[in-house]
Each structure stands twice: as C-alpha cells, then as structure tokens.
Amino acid sequence: MLKKIGLLIATLLLPVVALAADKYEEGVHYEKLPFPVTTTDKKRVEVVELFGYPCPHCNSFEPLVQSWHHAQPQDVNFVRIPVVFGRSWEPLARAYYISDLLKTTDKTHQATFDAVHIEKKRFNSPEKLAEFYGKLGVNEKKFKKLYNSFAVETKLKQGESKARGYQITGVPAMVVNGKYRITAQTAGGHQEMLKVVNYLVEQERQSAN
C-alpha cells in the first residue's frame, strides 16, 4: 500500500518538476553565448557579475547581489568585473582592481557605490581616489603605486576581453560558467536575474555530475 502511495505522489509531482525545468527558456530569460568564455576555476561553477560604479542600476542591484553571494555554497565561484564604457568609468574600474589586489573590497566596494550615488562624489584624479580609499583603510601609497601598475593594466585588459567575449552592451549583467548571459531585460528584473542565475547554476552543477 505504501509503495502504491509513493508511486502516486511521484506521478503527481512529475508535472511540477517538468514545469520547474521549463520555467526559464534560452533566448527568452537568458542568452546562450555563441562561443563559451574560459572560466577561472574548472572545478566550480563560475558566476560573473559585470558592473560599473557610475551605473545607477548596478547600485540598485548591489544589495541583492551581496545577499545572493553570501548564501552561495563552496562550489560556486563568484567573480566581479568592472566594465569600462567610457573614459570616466576607467578610474573607478582601476580602483576596484587595486582594492581586489589588496584584498580590501569588503571595505571599499559598497562604500564606493555610496560615494558615487549617495554622496555624489566625483573622482577625477588618482589622488582623490587614493585619498578616499585611504579613509576606508586602504594604504594610500600602495594605492598610488598600483594605479598604473602592470598588474592593474593586465586586470583591465583581461576584464575588457571577457566583456567582449560575453558580448556585454549594458550593466548590470551576469554570466554563468562562461556560457549564459543574464540581464534585467531578459530575466524581467533584478531579483529575477538571480533566480535565473540559480537555475543555470543548478543546471551546470547537474551536468558536471
């Protein structure tokens, strides 16, 4: 009798499972890239967030991404890439990479968004950025030394190359495992973006097993 009940429940659940599997469609809720972009860690599912500090939509999205990021298991590798859509975006992208190299993004990332969008600060020189980051606990001398360094130049070029590979035309955008691009337009909003990301992460996780 118990076996029959179990089979009945399983049968009833089949349409629900099928519905969940078909909830997000390629070409509708996300785009599959024509050419996959190499990930940094083959052993984990990579999720890349492409953002820009001057972007108001990225500023709105950031609290959601932070919450999502902290809830992820060890098999998800979260990577941020600051895009450069113009000369005014480059100094802040450099600042992110410097902070990343110094492992201080936990102090500077949200604070930079707040400075740009709440405090309306304008960082038009490396010196102003160094001063601001110094107040956040970053060594100013190291900041200035790294600003035009080979390490930061390399990070910028790698970020630009990845953004081209992802065919990014706007931010915020997310890319799962170098294969799938998700935007607010395709997903239907910022919260929905992360739901689609979760769906694709699970899809990649299962395909790796």
C-alpha positions in Angstrom: 0.0 0.0 0.0 2.8 2.4 1.0 4.6 1.6 -2.3 1.4 2.5 -4.3 1.1 5.8 -2.4 4.7 6.6 -3.1 4.2 5.9 -6.8 1.1 8.1 -6.8 2.9 11.0 -5.2 5.8 10.7 -7.6 3.4 10.7 -10.5 1.6 13.8 -9.2 4.9 15.6 -8.8 6.1 14.9 -12.4 4.2 17.9 -13.9 5.6 20.2 -11.2 9.1 19.1 -11.9 8.6 19.4 -15.6 7.2 22.9 -15.1 10.2 23.9 -13.0 12.6 22.6 -15.6 10.8 24.7 -18.3 10.4 27.8 -16.2 13.4 29.6 -17.8 14.0 29.4 -21.5 17.1 30.1 -23.6 16.6 33.1 -25.8 13.8 34.4 -23.6 15.1 34.6 -20.0 18.8 34.3 -20.8 21.0 34.1 -23.8 23.5 31.3 -24.6 26.8 32.8 -25.8 27.8 31.6 -29.3 31.4 30.9 -28.1 31.9 29.9 -24.4 34.4 32.1 -22.5 37.1 30.2 -20.4 36.4 30.2 -16.7 39.0 30.7 -13.9 38.2 27.6 -11.9 37.1 24.5 -13.8 36.2 22.7 -10.6 33.5 25.2 -9.6 30.5 26.8 -11.3 31.6 30.4 -12.1 29.2 33.3 -11.8 30.4 36.6 -13.1 28.8 40.0 -12.3 29.6 42.8 -14.7 29.1 46.2 -13.2 30.2 49.8 -13.2 30.3 52.1 -10.2 28.7 55.0 -12.2 25.7 52.9 -13.2 22.6 53.6 -11.1 21.1 50.2 -12.0 24.2 48.5 -10.7 23.9 50.5 -7.5 20.3 49.3 -7.0 21.3 45.7 -7.8 24.3 45.6 -5.5 22.5 44.8 -2.2 20.7 41.9 -3.9 24.0 40.5 -5.3 25.7 40.8 -1.9 22.9 38.8 -0.2 23.0 36.2 -3.0 26.7 35.9 -2.9 26.9 35.3 0.8 24.4 32.5 0.5 26.3 30.5 -2.1 28.0 27.2 -1.4 31.7 26.5 -2.0 31.1 25.1 -5.5 30.1 28.5 -6.8 32.9 30.8 -7.7 31.7 34.4 -7.7 33.7 37.0 -9.8 33.2 40.7 -10.3 34.3 42.5 -13.4 34.1 46.3 -13.6 33.3 47.3 -17.2 34.6 50.4 -18.8 32.0 52.1 -21.1 33.9 55.4 -21.3 36.9 57.3 -20.0 35.1 58.4 -16.9 34.5 54.8 -15.9 38.1 53.7 -16.1 39.4 55.3 -12.8 36.8 53.5 -10.8 37.5 50.2 -12.5 41.2 50.7 -11.6 40.2 51.4 -8.1 38.2 48.2 -7.9 41.1 46.1 -9.2 43.5 47.8 -6.8 41.2 47.0 -3.9 40.8 43.5 -5.1 44.6 43.0 -5.3 44.9 44.4 -1.8 42.0 42.2 -0.6 40.1 45.1 0.8 36.9 45.0 -1.3 34.9 44.2 1.8 35.7 47.7 3.0 35.6 49.6 -0.3 33.0 48.1 -2.7 29.7 49.2 -1.2 31.4 52.4 0.1 32.3 53.3 -3.5 28.8 52.9 -4.7 27.6 55.0 -1.8 30.1 57.7 -2.5 29.1 58.0 -6.2 25.3 57.6 -5.8 24.5 59.0 -2.3 27.3 61.4 -1.6 27.6 62.4 -5.2 31.4 62.4 -5.1 33.3 62.8 -8.4 36.7 61.1 -8.6 38.5 62.9 -11.4 42.1 62.1 -10.3 44.0 59.1 -8.9 44.9 61.4 -5.9 41.3 61.9 -5.0 40.6 58.2 -5.3 43.7 57.3 -3.2 42.6 59.8 -0.5 39.0 58.3 -0.4 40.3 54.8 -0.3 42.8 55.8 2.4 39.9 56.8 4.6 38.4 53.4 4.1 41.6 51.7 5.4 43.5 51.2 2.2 47.2 52.1 2.2 47.4 55.3 0.1 51.0 54.7 -1.0 50.2 51.2 -2.2 47.1 52.5 -4.0 49.0 55.1 -5.9 51.8 52.7 -6.7 49.3 50.1 -8.1 47.2 52.6 -10.0 49.2 52.5 -13.3 50.9 49.2 -12.5 51.4 46.3 -14.8 49.1 44.2 -12.5 46.2 46.6 -12.8 46.8 47.2 -16.6 46.6 43.4 -17.0 43.4 43.2 -15.0 41.8 45.9 -17.1 42.7 44.2 -20.4 41.5 40.8 -19.1 38.2 42.4 -18.0 37.7 44.1 -21.4 38.5 40.9 -23.2 36.0 39.0 -21.0 33.3 41.6 -21.5 33.8 41.4 -25.3 33.6 37.6 -25.1 30.3 37.9 -23.1 29.0 40.4 -25.7 28.1 42.9 -23.0 26.2 46.0 -24.1 24.9 47.1 -20.7 25.2 46.6 -17.0 24.4 45.0 -14.6 24.8 41.7 -16.3 25.7 38.2 -15.1 27.3 35.3 -16.9 27.1 31.7 -15.7 30.1 29.4 -16.4 31.1 31.4 -19.4 28.1 30.2 -21.3 24.9 32.1 -20.4 24.3 35.8 -20.2 21.5 37.2 -18.0 20.3 40.8 -17.8 17.3 42.5 -16.2 15.8 42.9 -19.6 15.9 39.2 -20.4 15.1 37.9 -16.9 12.4 40.5 -16.1 14.0 42.4 -13.3 16.9 42.4 -10.8 15.5 39.8 -8.4 14.5 37.6 -11.4 18.1 37.8 -12.7 19.3 36.0 -9.6 16.6 33.4 -9.9 17.7 32.7 -13.5 21.3 32.5 -12.3 20.3 30.0 -9.6 18.5 27.9 -12.2 21.5 27.9 -14.6 24.0 27.2 -11.7 22.0 24.1 -10.8 21.8 23.1 -14.4 25.6 23.4 -14.7 26.1 21.6 -11.4 24.0 18.6 -12.6 25.7 18.4 -16.0 29.1 18.2 -14.3 28.0 15.1 -12.2 
